[in-house]
Amino acid sequence: MLDPRSLYELSSEVAEQMTGSRPVMLVQLDGFIDAGQAGRLFSAHLLEHLDHQLLAEFDHDQLHDYRSRRPMMDYDGDHWSSFRTRKLRLHRLTDAQGEVFLLFTGPEPDVQWERTVQAVLGLIDEFGVRLTVALTGIPGAVPHTRPVALNAHATDPDLIRDEQSWFGEAEVQASFSAMLEYRLGEQQRTALGFEAFVPHYLAQAAFPQAALVLGQRIAQATGLVFPLAGLEEAAASNMAEIVEEVAGSGEAQEMVGQLEQQYDTLRADRGGIGFPRPASEDLASVPTADEIGAAFERFLAERDDTADAERDDDRPEPGDEDRD
């Protein structure tokens, strides 16, 4: 294997500031599943609202399959005016109470997974990372009228003993984040992963409710303090829009009603264990079946609009845009 350290360039100035910090590292990578843009919304929110510095940048050209995921370019009349590609980066951030943590974010590597994992493990060693937490969204047969549920897994079962087990044994396609967690477990290191369930009919649209719940649960697991007011406002606005636009479709009413019944039955069967506790204010804002409708068609249309979806997926995060 080629030297993993040659995959990234480290900022020595920022690295010096990491001495003795023993940080948490959050991992949010695009390219596999991120229903509702849950992970990306949360990581972008952190970079927008918290002080951050670039600690390490990976050599994107060694890890990206350009024909599989083509970057976007801008054409201006008679010439190409820009080339945009996202970067795989490790940021040093400071939470709302001044605690340092790391955020590893960007496009999932297309190639050289083992070498990249070794590079990340080396950085975890170098900066004394005490806990690694991966996050994303996954589509599920859940209604938007119920609190967002999470799936959890960890290298140490004690870390998730109070969580509901949603899946049994299964063989699934790997993601880089899952492989990293697996390798950490092999070395007896502590790692967690959270997936927020996003209503399958909203999986292609932004669903900030899921990003908000991920932030709340990660804060609980790590002790980090995040400024979540912006996500709370976005979630409330998004819910109001869904309710307004879904209010006229009988087909949507029937579908969501069935999902509600399945959700409530399963919650009752399991005694509520592992399910988010519905707050009274949430219940007051839950629409009835008669209030659900027209947005169902809109979301189906959005799901079919693959060209726009691909463009959104390639949109760079704050500070990640590279223009030539």
C-alpha positions, 0 to 999 in steps of 0.5 A: 500500500502506498503511504496513506499520509501522502493522500492529504495535506495537513495545515501545521498551524491548525494542527498545533492548535489541536494539542491536548484537545482529545476531540470528537470527530463527526463523519458526514460523506456524500455519495451513498445514502443521505435521504432528505439531505439530512447529513449534508444539511447538518454539516453545512449548518455547522460550517455556517454557524461555528468558527472553523479552520481547515485542518487537512485536505485530501487529494480529490484527484486520487480518490474521485471517479470523474465519469461516475460522478461528474463535476459541474461546469458553467458555460457563459455564452462562448466559453467555459467560465468555471469548474466546480468540484467538492473537496474531502476535508477535515475541519477543526471546529469550536462548539457553542461552549468553546470545545474543539471537535472535528468534522470530516466531510465531502464526497465519499472516496470512489477508490482506494478505500483501505488506503483512505481508511488508514489515512483517517486512522492516522489522523485519529491517532495524531489528534487523539480523537476519543469518539468518531460519530457518523451520520446520514439520512435513510429513506423509511416507511414513516410519515412526516407527521410523526417524530423522526426516529433514528437507527444507531450502531456502535463498536461498543454495544453499551453506547447504544443499549437504550436504542431501539434495534431496527434491523436484524442480520442483513447483507448490504452494500458498504459505505466508506463511513460504515467501513471506517466504523468497522475498522475502528471496531477492529482496533477496539476504538470507540465509534458510533453511527446514526441514521435518521429515518426520512419519509420515503416520499420526501427522500429526494427533497431537503428534510431539515427535520432529520438534520435537526434530530441528528444534531440533537442526538449527537449533542446528547451522545458527545456533550457538544453544544450546537447552535440549532435554532436555524435548523429548528426554524427551517424544520418548522417552515418545511413542515408548514409548507408540506402541510399546506401543499399536501392538503388536497390529495386523497391519494396522499391522505390515504398513504400517510394515514396508512404509514401513521397506523403502521408507525403507531402500531409498532410503537405500541407493540414495542412499548415506545422503546426506541421511539422519539417521545412526541412533545405536546407542541409537536402533537398540536401541530400534527395535521390530520388526514384531511389536511394532507394532500397536494404536495404529494404530487410535487414531491413525486415530480421533484423525484423525477427531476433527476437533472436538478437533483444531480446539480444540487448534489454537486453544489459545494458547501460553504468554503468548499467550492474550487473555481478555475 
